[in-house]
């Protein structure tokens, strides 16, 4: 419905109200509620201010100065939810949470104008907006414990569960630095349509799973049900019927402030006292359409629109005040007009504030990196290192496999950093499908090393929430193919948090992923995935791809140090086929093993993000590769060198950011480049390498050899579509010919 219709309805409805006898503002505003007149009056001011922000958003759009019009009109009852919470309770909010945000701002003792200005600066994409700096209109503020969310499809629910988990786990582990005081609860709001999304169901299920096992998880889910998602109706009674049966429910009319206030207080008290989840269902309406460009008459009948208008929560709260003798119709009409004028004036002022004016400004918070700090942290061992197995420190064990090297490094990192947690499917008791985490549960206990339910969204959500709460998670995704189930937790949640909060919020984490192919056809596609394109497409995400044991140890230390120093989010891809590889050329040569580097040499062997590793000094051909391709390329290069060709091999090691300087240096030394890429021809890493060479003006000869554009089949058929040594050697000979 049109803005004018909503405004006219309020003015006419208030004018027709009949004042009641004055009540003491310290008493309940009506019988049967705990909401006092004084609190009701304060919350009406906030509801009214939220409504004015929606009016301003549409006015700004008409002037060509506003860029976001999804509003909170009809949802102003969420002010009651905020009023029932503490200002220190972490909140992850729905995009219709204007009244909640303004209430939280007032709870913190801020002036009303400050909260209004926060939102208006976001609407106008002003660089001075306090959370996203003009990059998006979000509700967020570190001083208000509001974690900004850019999701419109409930992908913040798994993170919210992680935040609730971390409230208790950080306290249990005695980790300093958690931003949430003891006794806090997490609150997460979303719409009825979003409640159907897989991410939302993951959040509900994970919360119920924890509660079922007696794990403390203080989270309040708030579904603001206006009965429609853009133009698609939510079936009547669906939200009541949906959800999880193990999560207690509270229900209220979100258009009736006393009802919403009482239910919110009961729900919050349940969560706070029991340290377990609850679901608050607020029935609301949607006024002024989904957004400013939405023409509701195209899909809603006049009767439906009139029914929503009749339930306007702002009118309902005004009626309460008038009937309680706490305001007159003239008072409210006058206040409406004066606040409207004030907010539009503030909006006009915000249009005159500077906006982001360069790519540098826009990207500044995306991936701020401090290599010197990272190097220093990566070289710092635990004060009292202990052996993981037996009584021998890892550097005295002798040469290690890739899996062993990662295992020992994880132990060192957990010993050095008490905030590190390791979790995922099968990582604790079993020690991982491939034994990479064996022994860590016994060494560090179930509080830091634990198994999760089988759901990648919940694993990453748990990591995201924990990371934003002062912990440093190292979650494991069992196979690369499984990561695709949960990519939006990385793309839309992990990688965006620094960007949309200007670094005020971070989610430092290292996601370990067992991946790639060459397991002799075992397991087929789901255990042999060679696609990393979706990861390389995420701005700011670090993608590490070690192949050798010594590189894996150094790079894992780098990723953890970068998480600590810069809030970095890294994906650490571990080649399954190389986990237990020992030999390079001949059986028993142990050419793929590496000694564990002692802490005294960690500084000199540090591997910075975005630096490759070169093998050989030939001047005829450079083979550029990574992962399983490194071993195949080294074997091919050794054979070619024996025939008199001068070959060098460059291991990229980092797939994002690519080691462009090392690449260009190696390319210029030979004038011939062969890219040996085990990922696919389309969307594979080689495309990025070719682009980097072209962008730098490289004029030498270049070719590539890749795996086929195919899924990986079962058994011996896999060899027909995967890159092979024969392919590499044949392409090299052709380039040298």
C-alpha positions as CSV (number, residue, x, y, z in Angstrom):
1,X,0.0,0.0,0.0
2,X,1.1,3.6,-0.6
3,X,3.0,5.6,2.0
4,X,0.2,8.3,1.8
5,X,-2.4,5.7,2.7
6,X,-0.6,4.6,5.8
7,X,0.1,8.1,6.9
8,X,-3.5,9.2,6.4
9,X,-4.9,6.2,8.2
10,X,-2.8,7.0,11.3
11,X,-3.8,10.7,11.4
12,X,-7.5,9.9,10.9
13,X,-7.5,7.0,13.4
14,X,-5.9,9.1,16.1
15,X,-8.2,12.0,15.5
16,X,-11.2,9.7,16.1
17,X,-9.9,8.4,19.4
18,X,-11.7,9.2,22.7
19,X,-9.4,9.9,25.7
20,X,-9.9,7.9,28.8
21,X,-9.3,8.7,32.4
22,X,-5.7,9.3,33.2
23,X,-3.8,6.4,34.8
24,X,-0.6,6.5,36.8
25,X,2.2,5.9,34.2
26,X,3.8,3.5,36.7
27,X,0.9,1.2,36.5
28,X,0.2,-1.4,33.7
29,X,-1.2,0.4,30.7
30,X,-4.1,-2.1,30.8
31,X,-5.3,-4.9,32.9
32,X,-3.4,-8.2,32.6
33,X,-0.1,-6.9,31.3
34,X,3.3,-6.0,32.8
35,X,3.8,-3.1,30.4
36,X,3.6,0.1,32.3
37,X,2.3,3.3,30.9
38,X,5.7,5.0,31.1
39,X,7.4,2.1,29.2
40,X,4.5,2.1,26.7
41,X,5.0,5.8,26.1
42,X,8.7,5.4,25.6
43,X,8.3,2.5,23.2
44,X,5.6,4.4,21.2
45,X,8.2,7.1,20.6
46,X,10.5,4.5,19.2
47,X,7.8,2.9,17.1
48,X,7.0,6.3,15.7
49,X,10.6,7.1,15.0
50,X,11.0,3.7,13.1
51,X,7.9,4.5,11.0
52,X,9.4,7.9,10.2
53,X,12.6,6.2,8.9
54,X,10.4,4.2,6.5
55,X,8.7,7.4,5.3
56,X,12.1,9.0,4.9
57,X,13.5,6.0,2.9
58,X,10.7,6.4,0.4
59,X,11.1,10.2,0.2
60,X,14.8,9.8,-0.3
61,X,14.2,7.4,-3.1
62,X,11.9,9.9,-4.8
63,X,14.6,12.5,-4.6
64,X,17.1,10.1,-6.1
65,X,19.2,10.2,-2.9
66,X,18.2,7.0,-1.2
67,X,19.1,3.4,-2.1
68,X,17.2,1.1,0.2
69,X,13.5,1.0,0.9
70,X,12.8,-2.3,2.6
71,X,11.3,-1.0,5.8
72,X,9.9,-2.0,9.2
73,X,6.4,-0.6,8.9
74,X,4.0,-3.1,10.5
75,X,6.8,-4.7,12.4
76,X,7.3,-2.0,15.0
77,X,6.3,-4.5,17.7
78,X,9.9,-5.8,17.7
79,X,10.6,-2.8,20.0
80,X,9.1,-5.0,22.7
81,X,11.6,-7.7,22.0
82,X,14.5,-5.3,22.4
83,X,13.0,-3.9,25.6
84,X,13.0,-7.5,27.1
85,X,16.7,-8.0,26.4
86,X,19.9,-6.5,27.8
87,X,21.9,-4.1,25.8
88,X,24.8,-6.6,25.9
89,X,22.8,-9.5,24.5
90,X,24.2,-10.2,21.0
91,X,21.6,-9.6,18.3
92,X,21.5,-10.7,14.7
93,X,18.6,-8.9,13.1
94,X,16.0,-9.2,10.4
95,X,16.0,-6.3,7.9
96,X,12.6,-5.1,9.3
97,X,14.1,-4.5,12.8
98,X,14.1,-0.7,12.8
99,X,12.3,-0.4,16.1
100,X,14.5,-3.0,17.7
101,X,17.6,-1.1,16.7
102,X,16.3,2.2,17.9
103,X,15.2,0.6,21.2
104,X,18.7,-0.9,21.7
105,X,20.3,2.4,20.9
106,X,18.1,4.1,23.5
107,X,18.9,1.4,26.1
108,X,22.6,2.2,25.6
109,X,21.9,5.8,26.7
110,X,22.3,7.3,23.2
111,X,20.3,10.3,22.1
112,X,17.3,9.5,19.9
113,X,18.9,11.4,17.1
114,X,22.0,9.2,17.1
115,X,20.0,6.0,16.3
116,X,18.0,7.8,13.6
117,X,21.2,9.2,12.0
118,X,22.8,5.7,12.0
119,X,19.9,4.4,9.8
120,X,19.6,7.5,7.6
121,X,23.3,7.5,6.8
122,X,22.8,3.9,5.7
123,X,19.9,4.7,3.5
124,X,21.9,7.4,1.7
125,X,25.0,5.2,1.4
126,X,27.1,7.8,3.3
127,X,30.7,6.9,4.1
128,X,30.1,8.2,7.7
129,X,27.5,5.5,8.4
130,X,28.9,3.9,11.6
131,X,28.8,0.2,10.7
132,X,29.1,-0.5,7.0
133,X,30.4,2.9,6.0
134,X,28.1,3.3,3.0
135,X,28.6,-0.2,1.7
136,X,25.1,-1.4,2.6
137,X,22.2,-0.5,4.8
138,X,22.4,-2.8,7.7
139,X,21.5,-2.8,11.4
140,X,24.7,-3.1,13.3
141,X,26.8,-1.5,15.9
142,X,29.6,-2.9,18.1
143,X,28.6,-0.7,21.0
144,X,25.1,-2.1,20.9
145,X,26.1,-5.8,20.5
146,X,24.3,-5.8,17.1
147,X,26.1,-8.0,14.6
148,X,25.4,-6.7,11.1
149,X,23.6,-9.1,8.7
150,X,23.4,-8.7,4.9
151,X,21.4,-11.9,4.4
152,X,17.8,-11.8,3.3
153,X,17.4,-15.6,3.4
154,X,18.1,-16.6,7.0
155,X,21.7,-17.5,6.4
156,X,22.5,-15.7,9.7
157,X,20.7,-18.3,11.8
158,X,23.5,-20.9,11.8
159,X,25.9,-18.1,12.9
160,X,23.4,-17.0,15.6
161,X,23.5,-20.6,17.0
162,X,27.3,-20.4,17.0
163,X,27.2,-17.1,18.9
164,X,24.9,-18.7,21.5
165,X,27.2,-21.8,21.7
166,X,30.2,-19.6,22.2
167,X,28.7,-17.5,25.0
168,X,28.9,-20.6,27.2
169,X,31.9,-22.4,25.7
170,X,34.2,-19.4,26.0
171,X,33.3,-19.1,29.7
172,X,33.8,-22.9,30.2
173,X,37.3,-22.7,28.5
174,X,38.2,-19.6,30.5
175,X,39.1,-17.8,27.3
176,X,39.5,-14.0,27.8
177,X,38.2,-11.6,25.2
178,X,34.7,-12.8,24.7
179,X,32.5,-9.7,24.1
180,X,29.4,-11.3,25.7
181,X,29.0,-11.0,29.5
182,X,28.1,-14.1,31.6
183,X,24.4,-14.8,31.4
184,X,24.0,-13.3,27.9
185,X,21.5,-14.7,25.4
186,X,21.7,-14.4,21.7
187,X,18.6,-13.2,19.7
188,X,18.0,-13.8,16.0
189,X,15.1,-12.4,14.1
190,X,13.8,-13.3,10.6
191,X,10.6,-13.4,8.6
192,X,8.0,-16.1,8.0
193,X,9.2,-16.7,4.4
194,X,12.8,-16.9,5.5
195,X,11.8,-19.6,8.1
196,X,11.4,-22.0,5.2
197,X,15.0,-21.7,4.0
198,X,17.4,-24.5,4.5
199,X,19.7,-22.2,6.5
200,X,16.9,-21.5,9.0
201,X,16.1,-25.2,9.4
202,X,19.8,-25.8,10.0
203,X,19.7,-23.2,12.8
204,X,16.6,-24.7,14.4
205,X,17.9,-28.3,14.1
206,X,21.3,-27.5,15.5
207,X,19.9,-25.6,18.5
208,X,17.5,-28.5,19.2
209,X,20.3,-31.0,18.8
210,X,22.4,-29.2,21.4
211,X,19.5,-28.9,23.8
212,X,18.6,-32.5,23.4
213,X,22.1,-33.4,24.6
214,X,22.0,-31.0,27.5
215,X,24.5,-28.6,26.0
216,X,23.8,-25.0,27.0
217,X,22.6,-22.9,24.0
218,X,21.0,-19.6,25.1
219,X,19.3,-18.4,21.9
220,X,15.9,-16.8,21.2
221,X,14.6,-17.2,17.6
222,X,12.1,-14.5,16.7
223,X,9.9,-15.1,13.7
224,X,8.2,-11.9,12.6
225,X,5.3,-13.3,10.7
226,X,3.6,-10.9,8.4
227,X,2.0,-13.6,6.3
228,X,3.8,-12.9,3.0
229,X,7.2,-13.1,1.4
230,X,7.4,-10.4,-1.3
231,X,4.3,-11.7,-3.2
232,X,4.0,-15.3,-2.0
233,X,1.6,-15.9,0.8
234,X,2.6,-17.9,3.8
235,X,-0.3,-20.5,4.5
236,X,-2.3,-19.7,7.5
237,X,-1.0,-21.5,10.6
238,X,2.2,-22.6,8.8
239,X,4.6,-20.9,11.2
240,X,2.7,-22.4,14.2
241,X,3.0,-25.9,12.6
242,X,6.6,-25.5,11.4
243,X,9.8,-25.1,13.5
244,X,11.3,-27.8,15.7
245,X,9.2,-29.7,18.2
246,X,12.0,-29.7,20.8
247,X,12.2,-25.9,20.9
248,X,9.7,-24.3,23.3
249,X,7.3,-21.8,21.7
250,X,6.0,-18.4,22.7
251,X,3.4,-16.6,20.6
252,X,2.1,-13.0,20.6
253,X,0.3,-10.5,18.5
254,X,3.2,-8.3,17.3
255,X,0.7,-5.5,16.5
256,X,-0.4,-5.4,20.2
257,X,2.5,-3.9,22.2
258,X,1.5,-5.3,25.6
259,X,1.0,-8.8,24.3
260,X,4.4,-8.7,22.5
261,X,6.1,-7.2,25.5
262,X,4.8,-9.9,27.9
263,X,5.6,-12.8,25.6
264,X,9.0,-11.4,24.8
265,X,9.8,-11.1,28.5
266,X,8.7,-14.7,29.2
267,X,10.6,-16.0,26.2
268,X,13.8,-14.2,27.2
269,X,13.5,-15.3,30.8
270,X,13.1,-18.9,29.7
271,X,16.3,-18.7,27.6
272,X,18.3,-16.8,30.2
273,X,17.4,-19.0,33.1
274,X,17.5,-22.4,31.4
275,X,20.4,-21.6,28.9
276,X,18.4,-23.3,26.2
277,X,16.7,-22.2,23.0
278,X,13.2,-20.8,22.6
279,X,11.1,-19.7,19.6
280,X,9.0,-16.5,19.7
281,X,6.3,-16.2,17.1
282,X,5.2,-12.6,16.5
283,X,2.2,-12.1,14.2
284,X,2.7,-8.9,12.4
285,X,1.6,-7.1,9.2
286,X,3.5,-5.6,6.3
287,X,2.7,-2.0,5.5
288,X,3.9,0.0,2.5
289,X,4.8,-3.2,0.6
290,X,8.0,-5.3,0.5
291,X,10.0,-2.2,-0.7
292,X,9.5,1.1,-2.3
293,X,9.2,-0.3,-5.8
294,X,6.7,-3.0,-4.8
295,X,3.2,-2.6,-6.3
296,X,1.1,-4.7,-3.9
297,X,-2.2,-4.2,-5.8
298,X,-0.7,-6.6,-8.4
299,X,-1.0,-9.6,-6.1
300,X,-3.0,-8.5,-3.0
301,X,-6.7,-7.7,-2.9
302,X,-8.1,-4.4,-1.5
303,X,-9.6,-6.4,1.3
304,X,-6.3,-7.9,2.3
305,X,-4.6,-4.6,2.3
306,X,-7.4,-3.0,4.4
307,X,-7.1,-5.8,6.9
308,X,-3.4,-5.2,7.4
309,X,-4.0,-1.5,7.7
310,X,-6.6,-2.0,10.4
311,X,-3.9,-3.8,12.5
312,X,-1.3,-1.0,12.2
313,X,0.8,-1.4,15.4
314,X,1.5,2.3,15.6
315,X,-2.2,3.1,15.7
316,X,-2.7,0.3,18.3
317,X,-0.1,1.7,20.6
318,X,-1.4,5.3,20.2
319,X,-4.9,4.0,21.1
320,X,-3.5,2.4,24.3
321,X,-2.0,5.8,25.3
322,X,-5.1,7.7,24.6
323,X,-7.4,5.2,26.4
324,X,-5.0,5.3,29.4
325,X,-5.2,9.1,29.5
326,X,-1.4,9.3,28.9
327,X,-1.8,11.3,25.7
328,X,-4.5,13.2,23.8
329,X,-5.2,12.8,20.1
330,X,-3.9,16.3,19.6
331,X,-0.7,15.4,21.4
332,X,-0.1,12.4,19.2
333,X,-0.9,14.2,16.0
334,X,1.4,17.1,16.9
335,X,4.2,14.7,17.8
336,X,3.7,12.8,14.5
337,X,4.1,15.9,12.4
338,X,7.0,17.3,14.4
339,X,9.0,14.1,14.3
340,X,8.2,13.6,10.6
341,X,9.6,17.1,9.9
342,X,12.7,16.4,12.0
343,X,13.5,13.1,10.5
344,X,13.1,14.4,6.9
345,X,15.4,17.3,7.8
346,X,17.9,14.8,9.2
347,X,17.6,12.7,6.0
348,X,18.3,15.8,3.9
349,X,21.4,16.5,5.9
350,X,22.6,12.9,5.4
351,X,22.3,13.3,1.6
352,X,25.0,16.0,1.8
353,X,27.5,13.7,3.6
354,X,30.4,12.2,1.5
355,X,29.9,8.9,-0.2
356,X,32.5,6.3,-1.1
357,X,34.5,7.8,-3.9
358,X,37.0,5.2,-5.1
359,X,37.6,1.4,-5.4
360,X,40.2,1.8,-2.7
361,X,37.7,3.2,-0.3
362,X,35.2,0.6,-1.0
363,X,37.6,-2.3,-0.6
364,X,39.6,-1.0,2.3
365,X,37.9,-3.2,5.0
366,X,37.7,-6.3,2.7
367,X,41.0,-7.9,3.5
368,X,43.3,-5.7,5.6
369,X,46.6,-7.6,6.0
370,X,49.6,-7.0,8.2
371,X,52.3,-9.4,7.0
372,X,54.8,-8.4,9.7
373,X,52.4,-9.1,12.5
374,X,51.3,-12.4,10.9
375,X,55.0,-13.5,10.6
376,X,55.7,-12.7,14.2
377,X,52.6,-14.6,15.4
378,X,53.3,-17.6,13.2
379,X,56.8,-17.9,14.7
380,X,55.5,-18.0,18.3
381,X,55.3,-21.5,19.9
382,X,53.5,-22.5,23.1
383,X,55.5,-21.7,26.3
384,X,55.4,-25.4,27.3
385,X,55.3,-27.6,24.2
386,X,54.5,-31.2,24.8
387,X,54.8,-34.2,22.5
388,X,51.5,-35.5,21.0
389,X,52.5,-39.1,20.9
390,X,54.9,-40.8,23.3
391,X,57.6,-38.6,24.7
392,X,59.2,-37.2,21.6
393,X,58.6,-33.7,20.2
394,X,57.6,-33.8,16.5
395,X,60.9,-32.3,15.2
396,X,62.6,-35.4,16.7
397,X,60.3,-38.0,15.2
398,X,62.0,-38.1,11.9
399,X,60.4,-37.2,8.5
400,X,56.6,-36.9,8.5
401,X,53.9,-37.4,6.0
402,X,51.5,-34.6,5.1
403,X,48.8,-36.0,7.4
404,X,51.3,-36.3,10.3
405,X,52.7,-32.8,9.7
406,X,49.2,-31.2,9.8
407,X,48.4,-33.3,13.0
408,X,51.5,-32.1,14.8
409,X,51.0,-28.5,13.7
410,X,47.4,-28.5,15.0
411,X,48.7,-29.7,18.3
412,X,51.3,-26.9,18.4
413,X,48.7,-24.3,17.5
414,X,46.2,-25.5,20.1
415,X,48.9,-25.5,22.7
416,X,49.9,-21.9,21.8
417,X,46.4,-20.5,21.5
418,X,43.8,-21.6,24.1
419,X,41.0,-20.0,22.1
420,X,41.5,-22.5,19.2
421,X,38.8,-25.1,18.9
422,X,38.8,-28.0,16.4
423,X,35.5,-29.6,15.4
424,X,33.6,-31.3,12.6
425,X,32.3,-34.7,11.6
426,X,34.4,-37.6,13.1
427,X,37.3,-35.4,14.1
428,X,37.3,-36.2,17.8
429,X,36.9,-39.9,18.8
430,X,37.9,-41.3,15.5
431,X,40.5,-38.6,14.8
432,X,39.2,-37.9,11.4
433,X,38.4,-40.2,8.5
434,X,42.1,-40.1,7.5
435,X,43.5,-39.9,11.0
436,X,44.7,-36.3,10.6
437,X,43.3,-35.2,14.0
438,X,44.1,-38.4,15.9
439,X,45.2,-37.8,19.5
440,X,44.0,-34.3,19.8
441,X,40.9,-35.1,21.7
442,X,42.9,-36.9,24.4
443,X,45.4,-34.1,24.6
444,X,43.1,-31.1,24.7
445,X,39.7,-32.4,25.9
446,X,36.2,-32.4,24.6
447,X,35.7,-28.7,25.2
448,X,38.1,-27.9,22.4
449,X,38.0,-31.0,20.2
450,X,34.6,-32.3,19.4
451,X,32.4,-34.1,16.9
452,X,29.4,-32.2,15.3
453,X,26.2,-33.3,13.7
454,X,26.5,-34.2,10.0
455,X,25.6,-30.8,8.5
456,X,28.1,-28.5,6.9
457,X,26.0,-25.4,7.3
458,X,25.8,-26.0,11.0
459,X,29.6,-26.7,11.2
460,X,30.4,-23.4,9.5
461,X,27.7,-21.5,11.4
462,X,29.1,-22.8,14.7
463,X,32.5,-21.5,13.5
464,X,31.2,-18.1,12.4
465,X,29.4,-17.5,15.7
466,X,32.3,-18.7,17.8
467,X,34.8,-16.6,15.8
468,X,32.7,-13.5,16.3
469,X,32.7,-14.3,20.1
470,X,36.4,-14.3,20.9
471,X,37.2,-17.9,19.9
472,X,39.3,-19.1,17.0
473,X,37.6,-22.1,15.3
474,X,39.3,-24.6,13.0
475,X,36.3,-26.5,11.6
476,X,36.8,-29.4,9.3
477,X,34.7,-30.2,6.2
478,X,35.2,-33.8,5.6
479,X,35.3,-33.6,1.8
480,X,35.5,-30.7,-0.6
481,X,32.3,-31.9,-2.3
482,X,30.4,-31.4,1.0
483,X,31.5,-27.8,1.3
484,X,29.2,-26.8,-1.6
485,X,26.2,-27.5,0.7
486,X,27.2,-24.6,2.8
487,X,29.1,-22.1,0.6
488,X,26.8,-19.2,1.5
489,X,28.1,-19.5,5.1
490,X,31.5,-18.5,3.6
491,X,30.3,-16.2,0.8
492,X,27.4,-14.4,2.4
493,X,28.5,-14.5,6.1
494,X,32.2,-15.1,6.7
495,X,33.8,-13.1,4.0
496,X,31.3,-10.1,4.3
497,X,31.5,-9.4,8.0
498,X,34.7,-7.3,8.0
499,X,33.5,-5.6,4.8
500,X,30.1,-4.6,6.1
501,X,31.3,-3.6,9.6
502,X,34.5,-1.8,8.6
503,X,36.4,-4.3,10.7
504,X,34.4,-3.7,13.9
505,X,33.3,-7.3,13.8
506,X,35.5,-10.2,12.6
507,X,35.1,-13.9,12.3
508,X,38.7,-15.3,12.3
509,X,38.7,-18.9,11.3
510,X,40.6,-21.6,9.3
511,X,38.4,-24.1,7.5
512,X,40.2,-27.3,6.9
513,X,38.9,-29.2,3.8
514,X,40.0,-32.6,2.7
515,X,39.8,-32.4,-1.1
516,X,40.9,-33.0,-4.7
517,X,41.0,-36.4,-6.4
518,X,43.5,-39.2,-7.2
519,X,42.2,-41.7,-4.7
520,X,42.3,-44.3,-7.4
521,X,38.7,-43.9,-8.0
522,X,37.6,-44.6,-4.5
523,X,34.2,-43.1,-3.5
524,X,33.5,-41.5,-6.8
525,X,32.5,-37.8,-7.1
526,X,31.6,-37.1,-3.5
527,X,35.1,-38.1,-2.3
528,X,36.9,-36.8,-5.4
529,X,35.9,-33.2,-6.0
530,X,38.3,-31.0,-8.1
531,X,36.2,-27.8,-8.2
532,X,37.5,-24.7,-6.3
533,X,36.0,-22.0,-8.5
534,X,33.3,-21.1,-6.0
535,X,36.0,-20.4,-3.4
536,X,38.2,-18.4,-5.6
537,X,35.3,-16.2,-6.5
538,X,34.8,-15.0,-2.9
539,X,36.4,-11.6,-2.3
540,X,38.9,-11.5,0.5
541,X,38.8,-15.2,1.2
542,X,42.3,-16.9,1.5
543,X,42.6,-20.3,-0.2
544,X,45.6,-22.2,0.9
545,X,46.6,-25.4,-1.0
546,X,49.7,-27.1,0.5
547,X,51.1,-30.2,-1.1
548,X,54.2,-31.0,0.9
549,X,54.4,-31.7,4.6
550,X,56.7,-28.8,5.5
551,X,54.6,-26.3,3.5
552,X,51.4,-27.6,5.2
553,X,52.9,-26.9,8.6
554,X,54.1,-23.5,7.8
555,X,51.0,-22.4,5.9
556,X,48.7,-23.7,8.6
557,X,50.6,-21.6,11.1
558,X,50.3,-18.6,8.7
559,X,46.6,-19.0,8.4
560,X,46.0,-19.2,12.2
561,X,48.3,-16.2,12.7
562,X,46.4,-14.2,10.0
563,X,43.2,-15.1,11.7
564,X,44.5,-13.7,15.0
565,X,46.2,-10.6,13.5
566,X,43.7,-9.6,10.8
567,X,40.5,-11.6,11.4
568,X,41.3,-13.6,8.3
569,X,39.0,-16.3,6.9
570,X,41.0,-19.0,5.3
571,X,40.1,-22.3,3.6
572,X,42.9,-24.8,3.9
573,X,42.7,-27.4,1.2
574,X,44.4,-30.7,2.0
575,X,45.0,-33.2,-0.9
576,X,43.7,-36.5,0.4
577,X,45.8,-38.5,-2.1
578,X,48.9,-37.0,-0.6
579,X,48.0,-37.5,3.1
580,X,50.1,-40.6,3.4
581,X,52.4,-40.4,0.4
582,X,56.0,-41.1,1.2
583,X,57.9,-41.4,-2.1
584,X,58.6,-39.0,-5.0
585,X,60.1,-41.2,-7.7
586,X,60.8,-44.7,-6.5
587,X,59.4,-46.9,-3.8
588,X,61.2,-46.3,-0.6
589,X,62.9,-43.1,-1.6
590,X,60.9,-41.1,1.0
591,X,61.1,-38.1,-1.2
592,X,57.7,-36.7,-0.2
593,X,58.4,-36.8,3.5
594,X,59.6,-33.7,5.4
595,X,61.1,-33.2,8.9
596,X,59.1,-31.1,11.3
597,X,60.7,-27.7,11.7
598,X,61.6,-26.8,15.3
599,X,60.2,-23.5,16.6
600,X,63.7,-22.0,16.5
601,X,63.4,-22.0,12.7
602,X,59.7,-21.1,12.3
603,X,60.6,-17.5,11.5
604,X,63.0,-18.3,8.8
605,X,60.6,-20.9,7.2
606,X,57.5,-18.7,7.5
607,X,55.3,-18.8,4.3
608,X,53.5,-15.5,3.8
609,X,50.1,-15.4,2.2
610,X,50.4,-15.3,-1.6
611,X,54.0,-16.6,-2.0
612,X,54.8,-19.6,-4.1
613,X,57.6,-22.1,-3.9
614,X,60.1,-22.8,-6.8
615,X,61.8,-26.1,-7.5
616,X,64.8,-26.3,-9.8
617,X,66.7,-23.7,-11.8
618,X,66.1,-24.6,-15.4
619,X,65.9,-22.0,-18.1
620,X,63.8,-23.8,-20.7
621,X,60.4,-24.4,-19.2
622,X,58.4,-23.3,-16.1
623,X,55.7,-25.7,-15.0
624,X,53.1,-23.9,-12.8
625,X,51.0,-26.2,-10.6
626,X,49.6,-26.9,-7.1
627,X,48.2,-29.7,-5.0
628,X,48.5,-33.2,-6.5
629,X,49.8,-31.5,-9.6
630,X,53.1,-30.7,-7.8
631,X,54.1,-34.3,-7.3
632,X,53.2,-35.2,-10.9
633,X,55.0,-32.1,-12.3
634,X,58.1,-32.7,-10.3
635,X,58.3,-36.3,-11.5
636,X,57.8,-35.1,-15.1
637,X,60.4,-32.4,-14.7
638,X,63.0,-34.8,-13.3
639,X,62.5,-37.0,-16.4
640,X,62.8,-34.1,-18.7
641,X,65.9,-32.8,-16.9
642,X,67.5,-36.2,-17.3
643,X,67.0,-35.7,-21.1
644,X,68.8,-32.4,-21.1
645,X,65.9,-29.9,-20.7
646,X,66.2,-27.2,-18.1
647,X,62.9,-27.3,-16.1
648,X,61.7,-25.5,-13.0
649,X,58.4,-26.1,-11.2
650,X,56.5,-23.4,-9.4
651,X,54.1,-24.5,-6.7
652,X,51.5,-21.8,-6.3
653,X,50.6,-22.9,-2.8
654,X,48.0,-20.2,-2.5
655,X,45.1,-20.2,-4.9
656,X,43.7,-16.9,-3.6
657,X,45.5,-14.6,-3.6
658,X,47.6,-16.1,-6.4
659,X,51.4,-15.5,-6.0
660,X,51.5,-13.3,-9.0
661,X,55.0,-11.9,-8.4
662,X,56.5,-15.3,-8.1
663,X,54.6,-16.5,-11.2
664,X,55.9,-13.6,-13.3
665,X,59.4,-14.1,-12.1
666,X,59.4,-17.8,-12.9
667,X,57.7,-17.2,-16.3
668,X,60.2,-14.5,-17.4
669,X,63.2,-16.8,-16.5
670,X,62.2,-19.4,-19.1
671,X,59.9,-17.7,-21.6
672,X,57.8,-20.9,-21.6
673,X,55.0,-21.6,-19.2
674,X,53.0,-24.8,-18.8
675,X,50.2,-24.7,-16.3
676,X,49.4,-28.1,-14.9
677,X,46.0,-27.8,-13.3
678,X,44.2,-30.7,-11.7
679,X,40.9,-28.7,-11.5
680,X,38.7,-28.4,-14.5
681,X,39.4,-26.6,-17.8
682,X,36.3,-24.4,-17.3
683,X,36.4,-22.4,-14.1
684,X,39.7,-23.9,-13.0
685,X,42.7,-22.3,-11.4
686,X,44.5,-22.2,-14.8
687,X,42.1,-19.5,-16.0
688,X,43.3,-17.3,-13.2
689,X,46.9,-18.0,-13.9
690,X,46.5,-17.2,-17.6
691,X,44.7,-14.0,-16.8
692,X,47.5,-13.0,-14.4
693,X,50.1,-13.5,-17.1
694,X,48.1,-11.6,-19.7
695,X,47.3,-8.7,-17.4
696,X,51.0,-8.4,-16.6
697,X,51.9,-8.2,-20.3
698,X,53.7,-11.6,-20.4
699,X,54.7,-12.2,-24.0
700,X,56.3,-15.7,-23.8
701,X,54.8,-19.0,-24.8
702,X,52.1,-20.4,-22.6
703,X,50.0,-23.6,-22.5
704,X,47.9,-25.4,-20.1
705,X,46.8,-28.9,-19.4
706,X,43.9,-29.6,-17.0
707,X,41.4,-32.2,-15.9
708,X,38.3,-32.6,-18.1
709,X,35.0,-30.7,-17.6
710,X,33.5,-33.7,-15.9
711,X,32.5,-35.0,-12.5
712,X,34.9,-37.6,-11.2
713,X,33.5,-41.2,-11.8
714,X,33.9,-44.3,-9.7
715,X,36.9,-46.7,-10.1
716,X,39.4,-46.7,-12.9
717,X,37.2,-44.5,-15.1
718,X,38.4,-41.5,-13.1
719,X,41.8,-41.7,-14.9
720,X,40.1,-40.8,-18.1
721,X,39.0,-37.3,-16.9
722,X,41.8,-36.3,-14.5
723,X,45.1,-34.7,-15.2
724,X,47.9,-37.2,-15.4
725,X,51.7,-37.2,-15.5
726,X,51.5,-38.4,-19.0
727,X,49.4,-35.3,-19.9
728,X,51.9,-33.0,-18.2
729,X,54.9,-34.6,-19.8
730,X,53.3,-34.6,-23.3
731,X,52.3,-31.0,-23.1
732,X,55.8,-30.0,-21.8
733,X,57.5,-31.7,-24.7
734,X,55.2,-30.0,-27.2
735,X,55.9,-26.6,-25.6
736,X,59.7,-27.3,-25.7
737,X,59.6,-28.6,-29.3
